[in-house]
Amino acid sequence: MRMLLMGPPGAGKGTQAKIVGERLGVPTISTGDIFRANMAEETELGLEAKRYVDAGEYVPDEVTNRMVRARLAEPDATKGFLLDGYPRTVAQVETLDELLAETGKKLNAVVVLKADNDEIVKRLLNRARVEGRSDDTEDVIRRRLEVYDEQTHPLLEVYADHGVLVEVNGVGDVDEVTERVLTAIAPLETEQ
Ligand code: ADP
């Protein structure tokens, strides 16, 4: 299974990505998690990403694409993958298309988690209290939502045209949303 989990910040992508990846037996690859791990360890990649992440801006495509290319080349990704938070720009969609073309594989499913803006801001402000993520302040949250609307939301149309897009309501209990995701992708889960 090769799938993407998309949707605005705060829609619950990270939470669902981990659970759904495990249920499907494929690695979950979260670009946000990889950036945060590198920031915590102060690697070169982490130091480069930090100023963008902390401002709510996207890390430059060249950096992100290089990182994803390397991760998808690891052996565990040959059986499939769940990408969380990638692609988010036109250039990233193009890179992913190239990577898939190189291996002769196609995406099976692109799941969009939906939640309205009030719910999103509520969740992110709550997460700020619990986890203390540096990009969960009100101004930066607002900027992240803007960047999503400008750069990432338009990409959904591309995947809808390919017939692999499914929308899932992200509001509800975690278990309930997981079941919705699994039910939505079941018809798309063919090997190719
Ligand atoms: P959220 O779902 O709240 O946007 P993530 O953990 O997915 O949180 O991402 C946090 C930050 O990491 C983003 O705001 C951005 O700065 C950076 N980031 C993550 N994925 C990408 C990507 N595909 N391209 C560019 N920047 C990214």
Boltz pocket constraint, residues with backbone or C-beta under 6 A from the ligand:
constraints:
  - pocket:
      binder: B
      contacts: [[A, 7], [A, 8], [A, 9], [A, 10], [A, 13], [A, 31], [A, 32], [A, 33], [A, 35], [A, 49], [A, 52], [A, 53], [A, 54], [A, 56], [A, 57], [A, 58], [A, 59], [A, 60], [A, 64], [A, 84], [A, 85], [A, 86], [A, 87], [A, 88], [A, 92], [A, 135], [A, 144]]
      max_distance: 6.0
